Amino acid sequence: MISPRLILMLLVAPIAFPSSSAAIDTHLPPSPQKTLTLNGEAVHDNGAVGLNVTNFGLLGSRPGSSAPYSSAPSLRYPLPSGADHLWAAGVWVGGTVSGIAHVSTGQFHSEFLADPDDPIDTIYASSEGAPAGMRLPGVADDDNDGQVDEDPLNGVDDDGDGAIDEDFAAIGNQYFHAQMRDDVPLLGQTLPDHNPMHLALQQESFSWSDNRVDDLVGFRYSVRNAGAESIDNAFLGVFTDFDISPTAEYDLFGFESFSKMSELSDDPVDVQLAYMYDAEGGGSYAGIVLLNHTAADGQSFAGSRGMQAFVGHLPFDVGGDPVIDAERYDMLARNEFDPAPLPSQVSLANDYRLLLTAGPFGQLAPGAQVVFEFAFVMGTDLNQLRANAANAVALARGQYVEYGGGLVLVPWLLPSESTVPVLSASLTGQWSAVGAKLRVGRSADFPIQLLRLSQVGLPERTWSDDEARVSGPWLRFLDEDQGPWPRDYLVQFQSRELTRTRIDRPGDKSGHGDHLRDVQVFPNSFNPQTEIRFVLGERSQTRVEIFDSRGQRVRLLHSGSLETGQQRIHWDGTDSSGRDVATGIYFVRVSTEDREITQRAALVR
């Protein structure tokens, strides 16, 4: 048994452990001395990035400290260089229990911990294609019992069939799996101020040797409420203390939202990237990108809710780290992105820490689970970092494969001869005297559904592609139902939304779509100019505005009266001061007296 005193040093202060502390061998069955990963041997090191992972909340190795794992790679990039870019990182999980805010953190305090008295509760390693670790497009049912990946790699017979770890999904060329909780009894002794929410956390991490994706390490956290009380208003985030400059005191951070082509995809991917770099121009760029998440109700969503930046050595109320649960929860729930210094503002360089958040994940009832994904990415410069971040997004999104007579989306899968190109669709439509006429285009021959959303006086309705009239490459649908206008339609593949549109009835005074309809941005994506097109049903006071991803207005393109008919407003990619705006996602808002429509626009310079 590892003594409580050693655990206290592990969780709170990175000081030296006795030389008798045993290391973990991730390739052999665990023993009672090999539960906690104290010596930094669970390391992703098969690509260009090296990163230590643990089963006590820490990602990284606290380089330069006296901890026994401090010499392990900590976002070491390029791996042979010995240059580490991360002090420490960890996942934060927050929620309210009976109206009181609680947050369990992976760092700086390790409030997630494997059970040090359980020899099975350790880190396990595998790789994609290994025995028992197969997944699609391979033979994913490793034990031929009609189930797929039902027994995680954790040393336990999860499915009760008498076999251990016989059917799991190993991702990437290097795969680690660990389990932790925030209510291990030892935490109450070592961190008396910690208020557990009785969370069971499953940590999976993966890396690849393929040169398209060897500059990143991906993570998936499955968080389950193992307690008896519901956890309300759940948010998750990853707290990261990058150290890029030699002294860690001359770093600057940035945040960008953009759309970019990836080597792994035929269409652009949306990226939200937080990163750190040396204000004096040395070293590489280190970044983190949030990916795909699943809320408590099973709904999927992607990306970030906010980013908060903190300065080391300062109190919280003047910009330092949050230290109590109320402060931490406020930062997790905050729906805003702290403004980043410009590269020229070297005087603002400091020892920054970043908290990149996602949510809300909803209510975690007892037994409910949510999923949170992100990736660390590296690049020798900002352009390479952006490209690697786009590859991370495309990789996490995955590929379609044929399975069970249909197509299945497999996340974290590289394209190959066994995969199907990324599926996309277009949807256009117009009102006619006989009803709404809609036209669907597809990137490949795959089954779709057309869904009309419900509204007052008009129920939801679904059409399958068998009900369409095929006209060349198009599927044509007719909605003859009587009822109110405007109407919203979307195209789905296996419950995944691909695109949507709204159709108004011109001159229908009973609806509110009379003044404004058919708002489009073309081309989209664009560089450097695009055109906002829309139709006015009558002379209207109209505003056309551009907003960035933080909700700040970039440009007012028009404010005043416009005549009836087709309108075209040009935007040259500049802000209100005439300066070029950065690559990223922008929102075009067109509003009249009775209607407002917002469309997304991607500027790719």
LUMNUDREN-597539 format. One record per residue: x, y, z of N, C-alpha, C in turn. Coordinates in steps of 0.001 Angstrom, whole numbers, plus 500000, padded with zeros to 6 digits. Example, Ala and Ser with C-alpha at 12.3 -4.5 7.8 and 13.67 -1.06 7.14 Angstrom:
513190494310507800512300495500507800513200496700507800 512850497750507080513670498940507140512900500030507870 
***
This chain:
500847498798500000500000500000500000500876501244500000 500526502226499194501236503497499158500736504363500294 501633504956501045501243505671502252500491506949501917 499568507394502813498875508666502604499836509837502476 500969509783503154501930510887503069502463511027501652 502753509895501000503242509963499626502161510472498695 500934510050498925499846510530498091499670512026498258 499792512532499488499672513969499713500714514727498909 501936514225498891502979514884498109502658514812496622 502076513711496194501728513535494786500663514527494341 499637514719495189498482515519494799498696517004494952 499536517419495888499626518834496221500955519453495839 502064518792496127503374519394495879504261518419495140 504842518808494019505690517898493230507077517767493836 507174517084494977508474516872495596508892515429495389 510115515089495790510684513797495455510003512662496195 509859511521495508509359510307496109510548509414496455 510389508533497451511458507578497741511767506727496528 512993506304496443513416505546495270512718504206495168 512080503763496245511394502483496185510037502549495518 509545503771495182508257503885494488508325503110493185 507395502179492984507472501292491826506898501959490600 507459501642489438506956502176488164505901501244487604 505111501777486720504098500970486041504659500448484727 504425499187484435504722498631483124503374498423482438 503092499253481472501762499229480863501555498020479963 502566497223479783502420496077478883502317494757479640 502328494794480967502251493590481772501074493691482733 500553492554483209499475492623484196499924493397485425 499023494176486039499404494984487189499649494128488421 500431494666489331500666494048490625500359495083491686 500271494701492964499930495682493997500870496871494058 502080496743493556503024497850493581502944498719492333 502061498397491421502059499090490130500703499718489825 500101500344490819498784500935490624498880502353490100 499537503249490827499671504638490408500907504829489550 500772505645488504501850505836487533502793506930488021 503666506590488958504497507582489626505783507906488888 506239507032488010507556507220487418507536507595485945 506388507991485431506327508535484094506638507562482990 506049506376483033506306505401481976505112505186481056 503971505829481340502839505778480416502935507014479529 503689506904478447504054508060477623503664507811476174 502975508765475587502766508745474131504068509218473485 504679508327472725505994508651472150506196508020470778 505090507673470091505234507015468792505153507987467624 504899509284467910504833510272466850505855511365467058 505536512557466594506454513688466753506312514360468114 505232514019468855504961514613470166505119513550471238 505736513923472358505822513044473513505025513627474668 504172512807475303503333513309476389503094512221477427 503395512554478669503142511671479805501675511758480224 501047510600480479499693510569481036499740509785482343 498804510093483231498780509444484540497364509004484865 497219508315485996495896507989486522495679508671487866 496245509874488007495935510727489157495638512158488703 495052512291487499494564513574487031495530514385486211 496817514154486340497843514962485684498074514505484247 498117515477483341498631515273481984499890516116481887 500994515505481441502280516193481477503117515662482625 504224516354482922505156515809483916505759516852484855 505278518091484838505849519141485691507377519200485533 507848519458484317509300519415484060510069520359484982 511232519899485403512091520712486256511788520606487723 510674519954488077510367519765489496511138518555490012 510969518265491279511646517111491859510763515873491870 509614515926491184508754514750491099509455513642490322 509199512388490678509923511287490015509573511139488548 508482511731488117508060511630486718508453512869485914 509182513819486505509428515119485871510293515030484617 511022513953484456511860513828483253511095513227482075 509854512794482302509062512224481217508645513329480249 508432513007478984508015514028478016506723514729478424 506697516043478223505539516846478606505227517802477459 504512517294476433504392517949475137505780518269474596 506610517261474563507970517391474030507874517371472507 508416518432471897508236518578470452509351519433469866 509929518973468743509857517604468240510421516641469281 509927515444469288510234514513470368511725514345470639 512583514231469618514009514054469931514682515305470503 514005516459470421514658517715470798514833517881472299 513994517211473084514038517405474524513334518656475003 512690519415474093512028520669474457510588520391474872 510283520571476159508929520400476674508170521717476610 506852521642476383506039522841476218504847522876477178 504819521970478134503701521886479066504224521622480467 503765522415481431504060522129482835503079521075483345 501783521361483237500776520426483721499431520791483126 498574519789482967497211519997482498496306518972483157 495021519263483184494065518322483744492647518741483430 491749517766483427490336518016483157489655518549484411 488737519496484222487871519990485292486436519585484980 485717519134485999484298518799485878483545519577486944 482560520371486531481810521176487476480319520977487344 479603521217488430478151521141488442477626521646489762 476331521692489889475724522079491156474998520879491742 475160520678493039474492519621493781473688520292494885 472377520143494830471477520818495775471729522315495784 472014522869494600472190524304494452473567524821494796 474483523973495213475836524389495599476818523967494513 477678524898494089478643524619493024479782523749493537 480126522740492738481263521860493035482084521712491758 483378521609491903484277521341490780485331520346491241 485517519284490484486621518350490699487648518574489603 488912518714489994489958519115489062491024518032488907 491560517964487685492717517111487455494007517809487827 494036519132487707495191519963488048494693521355488387 495411522154489192496673521815489802496540520796490931 495429520753491657495214519681492613494652518466491886 495169517307492216494704516063491602493536515536492407 492323515916491993491123515493492693490443514324492002 491106513756490998490724512478490409491872511512490649 491540510312491097492589509390491526492118507954491330 493030507117490799492779505685490836492918505208492283 492338504080492579492413503547493940493799502938494166 494629503558495014495997503048495173496066501692495856 494954501233496455494945499929497117494410498817496227 493996499174495004493446498184494082494467497911492986 495077496725492966496129496444491974495622496435490540 494316496325490348493769496314488992493589497726488456 493482498705489344493128500067488957494369500821488488 494834500485487304496085501037486781495886501511485345 496957501843484661496882502245483260497171501035482371 496345500882481339496503499774480397496835500339479016 497600499591478261498039500037476944497656499024475875 497366499534474685497085498673473544497317499497472280 496877498979471153496975499702469886495900499186468953 495517500021468011494458499668467085494834498427466291 493902497467466246494154496219465545494714495126466416 495046495433467685495579494418468590494491493415468947 494853492201469333493845491227469757492953491793470850 491650491603470704490606492087471612490347493575471473 491201494304470749491036495748470616490615496188469233 490053495280468434489641495616467078488434496550467099 488324497372466059487139498200465868486903498347464372 485749498905464030485433499104462619486482499993461963 486839499729460692486204498798459749486666497356459855 487435497009460884487808495622461098486677494832461743 486991493639462220486008492789462889485898493290464326 484926494164464580484846494858465868484314493972466989 483567492924466649483040492013467669484103490963467959 485081491331468801486247490466469017485883489103469583 484868489040470459484535487770471101483320487092470479 482836487637469364481771487005468582480525486718469424 480137487721470238478946487538471069477786488422470623 477918489059469454476860489920468950476904491332469474 477881491636470318478052492988470846479409493533470395 479510494860470372480728495496469894481293496389470984 482550496147471344483314497011472262482586497200473592 482103496095474165481320496172475400482158495956476661 483456495690476513484285495367477674485537496239477664 485499497450478250486633498375478191487916497767478745 489024498338478324490347497841478724490669498363480125 490169497658481150490343498128482521490602497028483534 490845495794483073491144494708483989489935494113484671 488727494483484230487489494039484872486595493358483835 485825492385484284484848491723483422483579492566483399 483555493599482573482439494541482571481146493919482066 481225492981481127480005492435480534479560491130481184 480266490676482214479824489527482986479852488208482256 480732488072481252480770486816480503481907485906480937 482588486257482024483677485436482534485029485739481933 485074486620480931486345487003480310486631488468480620 487910488817480641488335490167481004488961490852479792 488464492061479476489024492900478418489120492150477085 488033491440476753488085490628475541487474491317474331 486861492512474519486235493180473378486139494680473667 487186495408473281487216496860473477487687497511472179 487634498840472128488054499572470929489341500322471233 490445499828470719491723500528470852491858501510469693 492165502751470004492224503825469014493674504258468835 494109504362467576495440504869467296496515503816467415 497737504213467032498880503301467121499373503135468553 498959504054469434499314503961470844498099504411471652 497605503531472498496344503742473193496523503448474670 496131504401475515496164504203476964494760504368477531 494462503561478537493154503623479205493368503606480714 492688504519481408492765504577482865491406504958483422 491151504581484670489921504944485357490266505625486675 489504506658487007489718507414488241488371507807488818 488385508197490097487197508728490752487583509958491552 486565510768491870486842511936492699486448511714494155 486108510449494501485712510149495878486495508999496489 487706508732495954488572507731496568488832508156498011 488666507269499006488784507683500414490055508449500733 491147508109500079492410508776500384492358510271500072 491509510675499107491404512098498784490873512891499968 489971512294500737489453512985501906490511513241502956 491541512385503018492624512571503970493644513596503472 493888513568502176494965514407501638494502515782501202 493217515901500784492660517178500336491358517418501092 491432517835502343490225517941503175489214518953502667 489616519915501844488674520898501308487954520419500055 488339519260499562487718518731498347486315518202498643 485345518606497808483965518143497937483624517249496753 483690515950496918483478515051495772482037515067495295 481874514853493998480544514684493408480260513224493084 481170512331493470481039510894493224481039510624491718 482080511114491087482248510962489653483191509805489345 482836509004488371483716507969487830484175508430486454 485466508541486278486042509118485067486842508059484328 486553507894483049487300506995482171488124507836481209 489423507679481256490349508470480438490960507597479349 490730507988478100491351507317476962492212508336476227 493398507928475827494277508809475055494885508017473913 495147508726472796495581508032471595496493508915470753 497449508265470090498368508969469199498692508069468015 499231508693466971499484508003465705500905508288465225 501425507370464427502728507568463784502579508090462358 501359508093461817501097508630460481501493510111460458 502295510515459463502845511877459485501796512964459291 500565512610458931499499513609458849498965513983460227 499107513087461171498511513311462500499480512962463631 500779512976463344501736512632464401502122513832465264 501511515003465012501785516198465805500690516440466839 499926515420467188498820515604468124498650514365468993 498003514590470150497575513510471044496120513781471395 495242512799471154493816512966471394493384512371472718 492305512933473275491771512477474560490258512370474499 489744511339475152488307511195475367488082510882476852 487241511709477478486874511491478877485394511153478947 485077509999479511483697509611479782483476509776481281 482542510655481644482334511019483036480941510563483458 480891509699484475479620509126484927479329509557486361 478074509863486622477640510155487980477438508836488709 478382508491489588478311507234490325477686507421491704 477137508609491955476541508889493250475037508727493243 474412509155494339472971509018494502472224510313494264 472934511441494099472294512732493872472567513219492457 471600513921491893471768514494490565472759515652490603 473493515797489515474416516912489329473828517786488232 473482519014488576472821519911487633473830520828486952 473444521328485780474204522371485079475685522003484957 475952520846484370477320520348484278478100521038483159 479345521376483452480277521917482475481607521183482634 482349521058481522483672520446481557484666521363480877 485915521218481245486971522005480629488310521334480828 489307521846480136490676521368480331491532522568480717 492161522456481882493023523495482441494456523164482030 495127524136481403496437523864480802497426524956481154 498551524541481696499648525473481972500768525172480981 500639525771479771501722525672478796502909526501479285 504098526021479046505331526785479287506174526703478024 506192527793477253506870527780475958508251528434476059 508297529648476628509578530346476756510438529667477813 511747529838477748512649529126478673512315529339480140 511848530519480517511532530786481924510042530707482207 509228530469481184507770530412481290507138531750481619 507927532811481686507399534125482055507187535025480840 507524534549479648507445535396478453506556534767477390 505456534172477843504527533542476918503375534484476590 502846534330475386501608534979474979500645533894474495 499349534162474606498363533178474180497492533763473073 496816532895472377495901533310471329494715532379471256 493665532839470599492498531994470327491970532362468951 491708531351468132491203531572466791490062530610466492 489078531096465758487991530276465249487996530419463737 488130529314463024488278529397461576487794528112460918 487616528193459622487283527037458806488457526773457874 488869525490457779490091525189457033490003523789456440 490567523634455267490676522314454668491684521480455452 491411520178455519492295519238456196492784518204455202 493948517650455474494468516555454653493583515318454738 492709515258455737491917514055455970490489514176455480 490130515316454885488726515560454565488592516244453217 487452516010452559487176516656451281486454517992451441 486113518346452667485416519604452904486081520325454077 485898521644454193486517522370455305485950521916456644 486771522019457689486324521720459047486385522998459874 485500523101460852485470524255461740486379523994462924 487254524942463218488273524772464251488171525912465258 488238525589466538488397526566467607489663526203468359 490679527042468221492031526699468653492537527703469675 492910527216470853493612528025471849495081527624471821 495978528595471948497388528244471815498272529192472616 499535528784472765500540529562473489501817529577472668 502555530700472783503807530818472050504739531755472808 506012531693472457507046532508473079506955533933472527 506773534913473418506635536309472978507889536813472286 509022536198472562510288536633471961510620535873470695 509710535000470267509868534377468957510567533048468927 510939532483470053511615531190470048510647530037470221 511098528842469898510318527642470170509146527423469242 508399526394469574507248525988468770505963526573469341 504865526286468659503534526678469108502828525452469679 502203525615470849501455524535471487499996524938471564 499095524033471206497688524376471191496805523275471724 495556523642471930494549522680472356493259523011471621 492589521983471134491346522161470388490305521215470972 489145521773471351488054520938471823487329520335470628 486844519107470814486338518354469672484872517991469864 484554516713469938483166516269469959482752515851471366 481574516267471776481099515984473120479699515397473056 479316514714474123477975514158474239477388514574475571 476223515225475532475565515691476745474827514549477429 474271514839478611473606513812479395472383513246478694 471743514037477817470560513557477094470906512841475797 472210512605475566472643511886474374472880512747473163 472603514055473257472810514944472128474303515245471964 474751515281470732476149515564470439476331517029470073 477457517582470449477823518927470038479333519014470002 479854520101469443481293520196469229481786521576469632 483108521652469884483753522936470073483758523433471498 483945524752471633484217525388472915483098526331473315 482906526461474618481970527426475169482674528731475503 483911528627475984484657529811476383486108529484476635 486904530527476805488311530365477176488656531461478182 489185531034479303489611531968480334491124531848480489 491776532987480635493228533025480821493542533535482224 494492532891482875494909533275484220496418533517484225 496858534364485137498283534679485271498799534056486565 499900533312486463500482532699487639500929533729488657 500878533335489925501390534139491044500510535330491371 499295535416490799498389536509491135497151535954491842 496532536752492728495256536337493316494172536264492238 493142535479492512492082535291491525491405536599491150 491169537480492137490398538684491842491142539697490992 492418539468490734493164540345489830493760539559488665 493148538389488362493550537658487164494279536364487379 494427535926488649495126534683488915494221533469488850 494775532310489219494034531051489152492859531041490124 491717530488489732490636530241490693491056529123491642 490747529278492929491255528317493920490156527656494732 488928528166494684487833527517495384486776527125494364 485883526218494765484921525670493809484026526730493195 483599527710493973482717528740493433483405529505492310 484690529833492491485444530537491452485645529653490237 485990528403490473486245527485489360484969527254488541 483849527074489237482605526829488507482205528051487685 482414529232488246482105530455487495482923530518486209 484171530099486258485016530108485067484572529038484069 484170527863484561483697526808483663482423527204482939 481537527897483644480230528217483075480235529480482234 481301530261482307481329531553481631481340531367480116 480416532034479442480276531895477992480948533080477298 482277533152477424483021534226476777484480533791476624 485162534483475729486558534183475437487397535405475812 488347535210476712489208536321477096489982536830475883 490050538146475707490789538679474554492271538360474659 492858537997473536494277537623473516495135538836473186 496315538935473780497243540013473412497693539856471961 498019540971471332498592540916469994500044540453470085 500563539815469037501975539390469073502937540540469357 502547541758468976503424542916469205503405543395470654 502446542913471436502324543374472821503183542520473756 504477542578473519505415541748474271505378542092475758 505041543329476086504997543736477492503946542981478283 502972542357477594501926541600478275502290540132478463 503476539738478024503910538347478190503962537985479664 503590536738479970503553536307481355503457534792481411 503326534268482623503129532835482831501624532566482845 501042532395481651499604532231481528499196530761481668 497969530581482173497316529278482145495984529471481427 495519528476480704494284528580479930493280527536480395 492019527932480447490915527016480722489972527078479530 489941526012478753489070525924477581487889525044477962 486658525559477795485489524915478379484464524508477329 483577523603477731482473523152476879481244522923477747 480081523028477142478840522783477859477776523784477443 476629523756478125476324522879479261476017521451478814 476333520509479709476094519101479443474773518622480040 474039519536480697472744519171481246472844518578482635 471798517884483027471732517262484346472258515833484280 473210515517485162473710514152485284472942513481486411 471886512759486050471172511968487042472075510814487485 471792510181488610472594509019489010472682508001487880 473906507622487531474141506681486447474326507303485085 473993508591484928474128509253483626475591509529483316 475896509639482027477274509814481575477348510868480485 478445511629480465478728512575479390480114512279478844 480380512785477640481661512547476974482256513883476549 483571514022476758484298515269476506485594514907475773 485831515543474614487011515206473805487815516456473471 489121516281473414490006517358472987491304516752472494 492159517603471933493476517156471484494499518246471760 495670517847472186496831518724472189497449518667470798 497795519827470251498422519876468933499671520744469018 500628520434468183501885521176468143502191521599466713 502996522654466577503445523112465269504696523950465408 505531523928464396506750524735464447506458526217464300 505300526545463694504853527934463586503339527936463618 502732529116463578501292529211463724500555528578462551 501053528729461352500380528132460199500365526608460293 501487526035460709501509524578460861500602524139461998 500552524930463069499645524602464174498197524598463694 497806525591462900496443525625462373496149524382461523 497094524021460674496896522847459823496758521575460661 497589521453461693497517520274462547496225520256463359 495744521444463761494473521509464480493319521080463577 493339521501462309492305521079461359492345519566461166 493527518995461117493639517542461008493070516851462241 493273517458463426492718516881464653491196516860464610 490596517957464138489131518028464044488613516984463065 489251516884461898488811515917460893489003514484461385 490111514232462079490369512894462601489324512504463635 489006513418464561488020513114465592486631512921464995 486309513716463961485013513551463292484879512158462723 485967511606462183485987510220461762485618510004460312 485360508746459992485063508313458636483867507375458653 483144507362457556482047506415457397482570505095456855 482041504003457418482370502668456927481072501898456750 481104500919455885479930500076455670479856499025456766 478677498916457381478502497951458475477022497635458619 476700496345458690475323495932458909474372496369457825 474844496494456606473990496899455500473805498395455364 474485499178456212474389500630456134475742501270456354 475712502555456604476943503300456855476990503733458313 478155503579458927478365503932460324479524504915460403 479361505989461179480433506948461385481324506473462522 482591506252462223483558505785463219484496506936463563 484432507469464774485295508603465130486750508186465273 487640509179465178489083508965465349489605507886464396 489168507976463144489578506993462146490168507713460955 491356507277460531491994507838459349491324507317458085 491264508141457022490698507647455765491553506535455179 490903505556454573491597504427453960490717503876452862 491156502779452248490362502156451195489052501591451733 488984501377453055487780500802453663486761501852454062 487102503127453952486198504176454410485483504822453231 484384505479453552483558506177452571483835507669452703 483907508422451596484162509861451708483187510538452659 483637511624453271482782512387454185481479512756453491 480374512545454195479069512757453606478603514186453840 478096514805452795477547516148452910476341516242451976 475528517278452206474325517461451392474036518941451256 473315519287450202472822520645450009471300520595449999 470669521692450405469219521757450458468771523152450050 467993523220448996467412524485448548465910524285448352 465171525372448366463735525244448188463072526577447923 461810526517447499461029527723447259459542527416447403 458804528468447721457357528327447812456757528283446412 455677527529446261454921527515445003453445527401445345 452603527543444343451164527489444561450707526126445050 451491525079444778451108523734445203451818523298446477 452699524154447014453408523834448240454885524145448141 455639523687449127457080523927449152457791522908448269 458589523408447326459396522540446481460825522556446993 461376521378447276462716521268447853463594520383446997 464876520718446958465846519971446161467049519630447031 467417518354447050468530517864447872469622517315446958 470852517761447189472011517191446528472870516448447532 473531515373447094474348514558448000475749514383447432 476746514286448354478130514086447921478389512648447504 477509511735447884477633510321447515476235509714447593 476108508491447128474817507818447118474575507169448478 474013507939449396473710507419450732472285507820451092 471627507057451964470227507350452294470108508586453183 469105509409452902468863510615453699467399510669454090 467101511533455042465734511877455383465593513389455313 464445513845454815464104515257454835463105515461455968 463421516373456876462587516599458050462059518022458049 460739518160458217460132519473458442459921519636459938 460466520703460507460351520920461938458936521351462299 458495520944463468457146521266463909457041522723464346 455860523281464216455550524620464701454058524668464996 453605525753465587452199525881465919451365525788464637 450446524851464604449572524690463450450136523803462364 451323523236462572451934522388461544452835521363462228 452468520080462184453269519063462883454556518731462144 455466518086462859456693517586462235456346516519461198 457121516503460120456921515487459099458259515073458529 458372513791458178459614513254457631459348512567456300 460224512816455332460197512130454041461481511317453887 461380510093453403462572509306453073462955509572451625 464178509185451262464600509418449876463794508577448889 463102507502449382462245506710448497461042507518448024 460681508573448759459531509393448404459904510544447485 461181510641447149461642511747446312461509511402444836 461415512444444024461499512287442574462944512543442176 463567511561441536464971511677441146465056512447439840 465870513501439857466057514341438674467548514588438509 468193513753437698469642513846437553470305513573438897 471194514473439363471850514243440654471002514670441849 469783515170441588468981515782442652467863514864443103 467511514980444376466286514405444922465315515564445139 464122515459444572463152516547444652461955516116445495 461561516999446416460450516728447322459408517834447188 458158517496447508457073518468447502456306518353448814 456220519456449528455443519530450765454132520252450446 453040519478450315451745520027449933450861520361451137 451357520153452343450523520347453532450113521808453687 448879522006454127448386523336454426448882523743455815 449101525047455986449552525503457292450336526786457198 450905527203458318451584528507458372452942528488457676 453413529689457389454747529928456841455431530961457730 456771530997457769457748530181457050457878528781457665 458612527894456967458829526525457425460312526200457386 460748525424458381462151525020458476462286523549458117 463260523264457259463528521901456815465007521570457040 465279520302457299466673519877457397466837518494456791 468069518208456361468429516912455798469242516153456835 468876514892457070469557514065458066470117512799457419 471197512323458005471692510976457730471882510293459074 471116509231459310471183508488460574471108509436461769 470117510316461761469833511280462841470881512377462956 471848512423462053472859513485462063472466514546461043 472336515789461506471946516868460610473087517216459665 472769517302458370473757517670457368473592519111456904 472352519583456776472110520959456345470653521288456606 470317522581456577468930522997456767468662524275455993 467366524578455806466973525819455146465595526221455645 465220527462455349463895527990455691463236528488454411 461947528197454275461173528643453111460030529514453596 459897530698452978458814531631453279457843531676452103 456623532091452406455625532319451373455582533815451071 455960534227449867455994535660449561454631536301449730 454612537460450364453380538230450484452382537677451451 452743536658452263451821536102453236451842536951454488 450819537781454693450795538704455815450581537986457134 450190536703457100449984535984458344451289535542458972 452365535505458187453659535091458726454532536279458970 455655536057459667456568537150459925457744537126458965 457660536299457898458757536218456951458562537110455746 457555537995455805457216538803454653458333539754454261 458936540412455217459917541449454909461266540895454462 461643539701454942463003539218454726462995537717454499 463714537274453473463843535838453218465070535578452355 465404534274452229466447533792451315467787534491451543 468205534581452809469515535175453104470605534162452789 471559534549451970472671533677451579473974534469451598 475071533751451867476415534316451759477122533554450649 477579534277449626478182533606448474479313534474447907 480500533867447694480855532483448028481079532303449535 481091531054449945481277530740451356481848529324451462 483131529162451698484096530121452239484589531099451152 485311532167451620485691533208450689487028533821451082 487638534510450140488874535262450347489108536150449125 489144537479449274488869538214450523487451538781450553 486655538587449473485352539248449390484234538221449277 483065538614449777481872537792449608480671538714449444 479530538122449146478322538889448886477187538338449727 476477539225450420475305538835451201474080539106450339 473330538074450028472173538176449161470909537875449962 469847538634449738468582538374450403467464539046449629 466233538670449969465058539195449284464180539906450305 463727541093449955462775541852450757461401541807450102 460367541462450894459019541385450368458386542748450173 458938543756450847458466545125450684459562546059451182 459398547333450888460376548322451330460532548222452849 461779548137453328462029547860454746463267548599455238 463230548992456507464419549445457191465267548206457511 466479548189457010467288546961457034468683547253457571 469175546320458394470559546384458885471278545103458470 472522545262458009473381544123457683474667544296458490 474936543318459381476065543432460302476908542166460277 478190542331460586479128541214460673479597541101462120 479561539886462670480019539624464032481086538537464006 482039538598464959483029537531465062482498536414465958 483313535374466170482865534200466917482637534497468389 483123535648468870482892536018470263481637536863470433 480963537136469337479759537941469403480006539432469328 481236539851469032481555541271468918481339541737467477 480696542894467328480443543381465974481727543851465321 481945543346464109483144543683463333482865544819462365 481678544807461763481391545783460705479877545955460550 479434547182460411478068547488460009478107547806458525 477545546918457701477617547082456251476501547973455712 475343547935456340474237548760455852473259549009456984 472718550216457043471646550554457965470782551618457296 469577551236456902468701552177456212467654551465455402 466912552237454635465795551701453866466288551041452584 465701549887452242465971549205450982464645548906450294 464662548919448960463446548694448180463099547204448132 461888546920447678461431545543447510462295544806446487 462519543484446741463207542660445755464546542135446223 465313541617445244466619541024445512467627542089445928 468392541784447001469410542707447500470773542019447491 471823542808447238473191542296447256474068543302448000 474688542848449091475578543692449890476953543035449911 477976543781449549479338543225449490480064543444450810 480878542456451189481801542613452317483193542233451842 484153543140452071485514542937451583486445542333452614 485909541781453708486752541141454713487490542104455614 486996543333455741487637544308456624486688544684457750 487272545259458819486459545704459944486049547165459749 485467547751460778484947549112460669486047550150460485 487301549743460769488437550658460582489154550431459262 488635549517458450489255549235457167490389548245457225 490601547616458382491682546634458515491184545247458146 492061544461457513491710543082457189491460542299458466 490364541544458509490111540684459658490780539337459427 490969538603460518491725537348460460490871536222459882 491550535191459428490878533956459050489999533482460202 488790533031459892487921532544460949486470532460460525 485633532123461503484201532029461300483568533353461716 482735533918460842482026535159461131480522534923460923 479728535804461513478282535657461436477683536915460812 476922536706459750476260537783459022474815537867459517 474446538994460082473081539170460583472357540211459740 471251539794459139470389540682458367469090540830459148 468669542068459426467477542276460236466611543373459630 465297543160459722464306544161459340463439544446460561 462333545173460335461480545530461472460867544305462141 460652543223461390459931542088461957460667540766461848 461897540776461393462582539505461145464080539689461263 464762538650461734466225538659461818466740537287461414 467712537234460510468293535970460053469812536094460127 470429535050460665471889535021460788472441533840460008 473483534088459229474171533039458490475656533058458837 476259531883458791477685531766459077478489531969457800 479651532620457945480549532836456807481968532485457224 482696531781456371484057531353456677485043532115455799 485880532909456429486941533631455731488221532827455850 488784532415454724489998531597454694491041532332453874 491964532990454541492982533771453823494140532896453399 
***
